[in-house]
Amino acid sequence: AHESTSLQSQPPPEKQNYGATAAHGRQGPVMSVSRKSPAKRDYLTAAVLCCTNLIHFMDWFLVPGILLDIQKYFKLGDGDTGLLQTVFILCYMLAAPVFGYLGDRYNRKVILGAGIFFWSGVTLSSSFISELYYWMFFLSRGLVGIGTASYSTIAPTIIADLFEEGKRTTMLSVFYIFIPVGSGLGYVLAAGMAGLTGHWPWAFRITPCMGGLALVLLILLVPHRTQRRTAAHRALSISGTIQVAAEKPGVPRTAQTTWCQDVISLAKNWSFVWSSLGLTAMAFVTGALGMWVPLFLYRAQLVQGTVSPCLQETCNSSNSLIFGGITTGTGMLGVIAGAEAARRLRKINNKADPLICATSMFISAVCLCVALMVAQTSILSTFIFIAFGELFLSVNWAVVTDILLYVVTPRRQSTAIALQILVSHLLGDAGSPYLIGIISNAIQAKNVQSFQWSFWSMQYSFVVCAFVGVFGGGFFLLTSLYIEEDRKEAEQ
């Protein structure tokens, strides 16, 4: 079923701001709709979407949380272990454009519900795979990636449609807080369940239950037909009414343009292109850190002699618990700080958003370099600098998304988000865990097998992330050169 175009208008904004988006109006019969503030149902809808985002990212980071157990259970080397997360990301990013296309044309609630049901079922099934069939575990993670792609592509556009300007930025900030929070809780859940039960597969039996509850709430609270904003909201907002073009039943809303035309238009939008490449650098760094940091710290502790080699069935997961807590705390603080900094600095600088992103990327790269240098001598110092590195990376999550939403017209937003997901994961975290593992394997192969070289191999591999972080800052600086022009064009 196609979504209707019934729209609720909003009070006229006090001041034009970055959160504003516009689309080319459709021609045809029009109707007048009264203006009113967001209803309680809108906030309930956003709450359900935020909670589901939390569960989604908890499931995403279950594997890194118990990576040492999985590596030992399936007898995987560093390269194959990194490939495990790469398979997940590859399937996720390849499915994203498909769901972006469907989300711009068909009922988004149905797509979200089907995706949640699918990845929950596959995650539960993966907990029963024998060590003799490691390839099935790889396959299951790929299928989970397909299911989660439907959510990441469509959910932000629903929130963007429910709220106007300043409120939209705030709600998107809340939504994206749950990326690092969910990621951190994924480590905590995985490590906690493995330690509590003594059997790591139990970690994969909790998030499916939570996903089922989220699905029920989605069905009950999210409207079957969610509204879409058009240029009419902006063009006629002062008059107190809006005009919305009527659509014929059975005809896709965006039939005026093909998917290829949308892609070509987005490729000419330099703010979208450079900010997407900046997000790609972010994804590269966060993907590598998220996959390997607990294991890297474990190897550093082996060199220091503060822990013993893991020989029992369930390994010590204290590093995962601490890293999960750091990821949760710095993620919340970073997203809030980024949104607040953007809100304040936009008043004095129209290029504030990309400049904030560039600065945070440069600082994060420096913190990562220092963390690598002190890892062999002080685990506490390593945790501190990793925490600062993650904090400055988290500053960018909501800001980058808001950039996309005000430089791309609403009728192309699902497609734009899908393309951004595709590019950022294809060149980012789809390959970074595997690349780090391959480099580590190559270094170990050329040297004597020892705890020292096991640590050094990963330490040297992580240097790549620092360089990529610097490139990411450069991409955001390039975004600042085009953002004013692209924003004005999108608002016309």
C-alpha positions in Angstrom: 0.0 0.0 0.0 1.3 3.4 -0.9 1.5 6.1 1.8 -1.0 8.9 1.7 0.1 12.5 1.5 -2.1 13.8 4.3 -0.1 16.4 6.2 -0.3 18.2 9.4 1.0 21.7 9.2 3.2 23.3 11.9 3.4 26.8 13.5 5.6 29.2 11.4 9.2 29.0 12.6 10.6 32.0 14.3 13.7 31.9 12.2 15.0 30.0 9.2 17.5 27.5 10.3 19.6 24.5 9.1 17.0 22.0 10.0 14.8 23.2 7.3 14.1 21.1 4.2 12.1 21.6 1.2 11.0 19.6 -1.9 9.6 20.6 -5.3 5.8 20.8 -5.0 3.6 18.5 -7.0 1.0 19.8 -9.4 -2.6 18.8 -9.2 -5.7 19.1 -7.1 -5.0 20.7 -3.7 -6.5 20.6 -0.3 -6.2 22.8 2.8 -5.1 21.5 6.2 -5.2 23.3 9.5 -2.0 23.9 11.4 -1.2 22.4 14.8 1.8 21.4 16.9 3.2 17.9 17.0 0.7 15.5 18.7 1.6 13.2 21.6 1.4 10.4 19.1 4.3 11.9 17.2 6.4 11.8 20.3 5.3 8.2 21.0 6.2 7.3 17.4 9.7 8.8 17.8 10.1 7.1 21.2 9.4 3.7 19.6 11.8 4.4 16.7 14.5 5.4 19.2 14.1 2.3 21.4 14.2 0.1 18.3 17.4 1.9 17.2 18.9 1.0 20.6 18.0 -2.7 20.1 19.2 -2.6 16.5 22.7 -1.4 17.5 22.9 -3.7 20.5 22.5 -6.6 18.2 25.0 -5.1 15.8 27.8 -5.2 18.4 27.2 -8.5 20.1 30.0 -10.2 18.1 32.7 -7.7 19.1 31.6 -8.0 22.7 32.6 -11.6 22.8 35.0 -11.7 19.9 37.7 -13.7 21.8 35.1 -16.4 22.6 33.9 -16.6 19.1 37.4 -16.6 17.7 38.3 -19.5 19.9 35.0 -21.4 19.4 35.2 -21.4 15.6 39.1 -21.5 15.6 39.4 -18.3 13.5 42.5 -16.2 12.8 42.6 -12.4 12.8 41.8 -12.1 9.1 38.8 -14.5 9.2 37.5 -12.9 12.4 37.6 -9.4 10.8 35.8 -10.9 7.8 32.9 -11.8 10.1 31.9 -8.2 10.6 32.7 -7.4 7.0 30.1 -9.9 5.8 27.5 -8.2 8.0 28.3 -4.7 6.8 28.5 -5.7 3.1 25.0 -7.3 3.2 23.8 -4.3 5.2 25.0 -1.7 2.7 24.0 -3.6 -0.4 20.4 -3.9 0.9 20.2 -0.2 1.9 19.6 1.2 -1.6 16.8 -1.3 -2.1 15.1 -0.3 1.0 15.8 3.4 0.2 13.9 3.0 -3.1 11.0 1.2 -1.4 10.9 3.7 1.4 10.5 6.6 -1.0 7.6 4.9 -2.7 5.8 2.4 -0.4 4.5 2.1 3.1 7.4 2.5 5.5 5.7 0.9 8.5 5.3 -2.4 6.7 9.0 -2.3 5.6 10.2 -1.5 9.1 8.1 -4.3 10.7 9.2 -6.9 8.2 12.9 -6.0 8.7 12.7 -6.2 12.6 11.0 -9.6 12.4 13.6 -10.9 10.0 16.7 -9.9 11.8 15.3 -10.9 15.2 14.6 -14.4 13.9 18.0 -14.8 12.2 19.9 -13.6 15.3 18.0 -16.2 17.5 18.8 -19.0 15.1 22.5 -18.1 15.0 22.8 -18.9 18.7 22.3 -22.7 17.9 25.0 -23.1 15.3 27.7 -25.7 15.9 31.4 -25.0 15.8 31.6 -27.4 12.8 29.5 -25.0 10.7 31.2 -21.7 11.1 30.2 -20.7 7.6 26.6 -20.7 8.7 27.4 -18.2 11.4 29.0 -16.0 8.7 25.8 -16.4 6.6 23.6 -15.6 9.6 25.4 -12.3 10.2 25.0 -11.3 6.6 21.2 -12.0 6.8 21.0 -9.9 9.9 22.7 -7.1 8.0 19.9 -7.2 5.3 17.2 -7.0 8.0 18.7 -4.1 9.8 19.2 -2.1 6.6 15.5 -1.6 6.3 15.5 0.2 9.7 18.5 2.5 9.3 17.4 3.7 5.9 13.7 4.5 6.7 13.4 5.4 10.4 15.2 8.8 10.2 13.0 10.0 7.4 9.8 9.3 9.5 11.2 11.3 12.4 12.2 14.1 10.0 8.6 14.2 8.7 7.0 14.3 12.1 8.8 17.4 13.4 9.7 20.9 12.2 13.1 22.6 12.1 14.4 23.0 15.7 12.4 20.1 17.1 13.6 17.9 14.2 17.2 18.5 15.1 16.5 17.7 18.7 14.6 14.5 17.9 17.2 13.3 15.5 19.9 14.0 18.1 17.9 11.7 20.5 17.6 9.1 17.8 21.3 9.1 17.0 22.3 9.0 20.7 21.1 5.4 20.6 23.8 4.5 18.0 26.7 4.7 20.5 24.5 3.8 23.5 23.2 0.7 21.7 26.7 -0.1 20.5 28.1 0.1 24.1 25.2 -1.8 25.6 25.8 -4.5 22.9 29.3 -5.1 24.4 27.9 -5.1 27.9 25.0 -7.5 27.1 27.3 -9.9 25.2 30.0 -10.0 27.8 27.5 -10.1 30.7 25.5 -12.9 29.3 28.6 -14.9 28.4 30.0 -14.5 32.0 26.6 -15.1 33.7 25.7 -18.3 31.8 29.2 -19.5 30.9 28.1 -20.0 27.3 28.5 -17.2 24.8 25.6 -18.1 22.5 23.1 -16.9 25.1 24.1 -13.4 24.1 22.3 -13.9 20.8 19.0 -14.9 22.6 18.2 -11.6 24.3 18.0 -9.0 21.5 15.5 -11.1 19.5 13.1 -11.0 22.4 13.6 -7.2 22.7 13.1 -7.0 18.9 9.8 -8.8 19.2 8.6 -6.3 21.8 9.7 -3.4 19.6 7.7 -4.9 16.7 4.6 -5.1 18.8 5.0 -1.4 19.8 5.7 -0.5 16.2 2.4 -2.1 15.1 0.4 -0.4 17.9 1.8 3.1 18.0 3.3 4.0 14.6 0.6 5.3 12.2 0.0 3.0 9.3 0.4 5.9 6.9 3.1 8.4 7.9 3.1 11.9 6.6 5.5 13.4 4.1 6.7 17.0 4.1 6.6 18.9 0.8 7.5 22.4 -0.3 4.0 23.5 0.6 4.9 23.5 4.3 7.5 26.1 3.6 5.9 28.1 0.8 2.5 28.6 2.5 3.4 28.3 6.2 2.8 32.0 6.8 -0.8 31.9 5.6 -1.7 29.2 8.2 -2.7 26.6 5.6 -0.9 24.2 3.4 -1.6 22.9 -0.1 -0.9 19.3 -0.9 -1.0 17.7 -4.3 -3.4 14.8 -4.6 -2.2 11.5 -5.8 -4.0 8.8 -7.7 -4.3 5.5 -5.9 -1.7 3.0 -7.0 0.7 5.5 -8.4 4.0 5.9 -6.6 4.6 9.3 -5.0 7.9 9.8 -6.7 6.9 8.5 -10.1 7.9 11.9 -11.6 11.6 10.9 -11.3 13.4 7.6 -11.6 15.9 6.2 -9.1 18.7 6.9 -11.6 17.7 10.5 -11.9 17.7 10.9 -8.2 21.2 9.4 -7.9 22.5 11.7 -10.7 21.0 14.7 -8.9 22.6 13.7 -5.6 26.0 13.1 -7.2 25.9 16.8 -8.3 25.2 17.9 -4.7 28.8 18.5 -3.5 27.7 19.0 0.1 26.1 15.6 0.1 29.1 14.0 -1.6 31.9 15.4 0.6 29.9 14.9 3.9 29.2 11.3 2.8 32.9 10.8 2.3 33.6 12.3 5.8 31.0 9.9 7.2 32.8 7.1 5.4 36.0 8.0 7.3 34.1 8.0 10.5 32.6 4.6 9.7 36.1 3.3 8.9 37.5 4.3 12.2 34.5 3.3 14.4 34.2 0.0 12.6 37.8 -0.9 13.3 37.8 0.3 16.9 34.5 -1.4 17.6 35.7 -4.7 16.3 39.2 -4.9 17.7 39.7 -2.6 20.7 38.7 -5.2 23.4 41.0 -7.8 21.8 43.8 -5.2 21.4 43.6 -4.4 25.1 43.6 -8.0 26.0 46.9 -8.5 24.1 48.4 -5.4 25.7 47.6 -6.9 29.1 49.2 -10.2 28.1 52.4 -8.3 27.3 52.2 -6.4 30.6 51.6 -9.7 32.4 48.5 -8.5 34.1 46.2 -11.3 32.7 46.7 -14.9 31.8 46.1 -16.5 28.4 42.5 -17.6 27.9 42.3 -21.4 28.1 38.8 -21.9 29.6 35.6 -22.1 27.6 34.5 -18.5 28.5 37.2 -15.9 28.4 37.4 -12.8 30.7 35.3 -10.1 29.1 36.1 -7.2 31.4 37.7 -5.2 28.6 34.4 -5.5 26.6 32.4 -4.4 29.6 34.6 -1.3 30.2 34.8 -0.5 26.5 31.0 -0.9 26.3 30.5 1.5 29.2 32.9 4.0 27.6 31.1 3.8 24.2 27.8 4.3 25.9 28.8 7.3 28.0 30.9 9.1 25.4 28.3 8.4 22.7 25.5 10.1 24.7 27.7 13.0 25.7 29.2 13.4 22.2 25.8 13.5 20.4 24.4 16.0 22.8 27.5 18.2 22.7 27.5 18.1 18.9 23.9 19.0 18.6 24.2 21.8 21.1 27.4 23.2 19.6 25.8 23.1 16.1 22.7 24.9 17.4 24.7 27.7 19.0 27.4 28.1 16.3 24.9 28.2 13.4 23.8 31.6 14.7 27.2 33.1 14.0 28.5 30.9 11.2 26.5 29.4 8.4 29.2 26.8 7.9 29.3 25.7 11.5 28.1 22.1 10.9 30.9 20.9 8.6 33.5 22.8 10.6 32.4 21.1 13.8 32.7 17.7 12.1 36.1 18.5 10.7 37.5 19.7 14.0 36.2 16.7 15.9 37.7 14.3 13.3 41.2 15.9 13.7 41.1 15.8 17.5 39.8 12.1 17.4 42.8 11.1 15.2 45.2 12.7 17.6 43.6 10.9 20.6 43.8 7.6 18.8 47.5 8.0 18.1 48.3 8.7 21.7 46.2 5.7 22.8 48.3 3.5 20.6 51.5 4.8 21.9 50.7 4.3 25.6 48.9 0.9 25.3 52.0 -1.2 26.2 52.7 0.7 29.4 49.4 1.9 30.7 46.0 0.4 30.1 44.3 3.1 32.1 45.8 5.8 29.9 44.8 3.9 26.8 41.2 3.7 28.0 41.2 7.5 28.7 42.5 8.5 25.2 40.2 5.9 23.5 37.3 7.5 25.4 38.2 11.0 24.2 38.6 9.7 20.6 35.2 8.1 20.7 33.7 11.2 22.3 34.8 13.4 19.4 33.7 10.9 16.8 30.2 10.8 18.4 29.9 14.6 18.1 29.3 14.1 14.4 26.5 11.6 14.2 23.4 13.8 14.4 25.2 16.8 12.7 26.1 14.8 9.6 22.5 13.5 9.3 21.1 17.0 9.7 23.4 18.2 6.9 21.9 15.6 4.6 18.4 16.6 5.6 18.8 20.3 4.7 20.8 19.9 1.5 18.6 17.2 0.0 14.9 17.7 -0.9 12.5 15.5 1.1 11.4 13.4 -1.8 15.0 12.2 -2.2 15.9 11.8 1.4 15.4 8.0 1.8 17.4 7.5 -1.4 20.1 9.9 -0.1 20.3 8.1 3.2 20.5 4.8 1.5 23.3 6.0 -0.8 25.1 7.4 2.1 24.8 4.1 4.0 26.1 2.3 0.9 29.1 4.5 0.3 30.1 4.9 4.0 30.0 1.2 4.6 31.4 0.1 1.3 34.5 2.3 1.8 34.3 2.4 5.6 33.5 -0.2 8.2 32.7 -3.0 5.6 36.4 -3.3 5.0 38.2 -1.8 8.0 37.8 -4.7 10.5 39.0 -7.1 7.8 41.8 -4.8 6.7 43.1 -4.5 10.3 42.9 -8.3 10.7 44.7 -8.9 7.4 47.5 -6.5 8.3 47.8 -8.0 11.7 48.1 -11.5 10.2 50.7 -10.4 7.7 52.9 -8.9 10.4 52.6 -11.9 12.6 53.4 -14.3 9.7 56.8 -12.5 9.2 57.8 -12.7 12.9 58.2 -15.2 15.7 54.9 -16.1 17.3 54.7 -14.4 20.7 52.5 -12.3 22.9 54.7 -9.3 22.0 54.3 -9.6 18.3 50.6 -10.4 18.6 50.2 -7.0 20.3 52.6 -5.1 18.0 50.8 -6.5 14.9 47.5 -5.0 15.9 49.1 -1.8 17.2 50.8 -1.2 13.9 47.5 -2.0 12.0 45.6 0.6 14.0 47.8 3.4 12.6 45.8 3.2 9.4 42.7 4.5 11.4 44.6 7.6 12.5 45.4 8.5 8.9 41.9 7.9 7.7 40.6 10.1 10.5 42.7 13.0 9.2 41.3 12.5 5.7 37.8 12.5 7.1 38.5 16.0 8.6 39.6 17.2 5.2 36.4 15.9 3.6 34.3 17.9 6.0 36.4 21.0 5.3 35.5 20.6 1.7 31.9 20.3 2.6 32.0 23.7 4.2 32.9 25.2 0.8 29.6 24.2 -0.8 27.1 23.9 2.0 25.5 27.4 1.8 24.8 27.1 -1.9 23.4 23.6 -1.7 21.2 24.4 1.3 19.6 27.4 -0.6 19.0 25.3 -3.7 17.3 22.6 -1.6 15.0 25.2 0.0 13.8 26.6 -3.3 
